[in-house]
């Protein structure tokens, strides 16, 4: 799976886009109802930024801002690092680790949004490895 293209990791997955002027309270509601931890902020159909749960906690709640009046543009990460659709998932994880962030937008060659890859996706790698180890242990148990 680390060599799998990120486009395969995010295919058929919900991602949410919001306009720059959407109040963060509305962005938070969308995150809750859609079950996502980040929204992609767009302007004229192009990626302008990303707003995550952490942005809401640190930049809105901890700063005691009014969530109904603060637009996502005030707390988003502008021009976030993004990855191309064919980048290996392992490389995207490395970028997240090195950059200290947990979400990376995925774009096709034309710059259109395909989704968001997350460090949570790395858990799937551990599950695959765990399943392989279980199969190997079962096979060894049958032999012994």
Secondary structure, DSSP 8 states (H G I E B T S, - for coil): -TTSBHHHHHTT----EEETT-BHHHHHHHHHHHT-SEEEEEETTEEEEEEEHHHIIIIIITTT--TTT-BGGGTSEET--EEETTSBHHHHHHHHHHHT-SEEEEE-TTS-EEEEEEGGGHHHHHHHHHHHHHHHHHHHHHH-
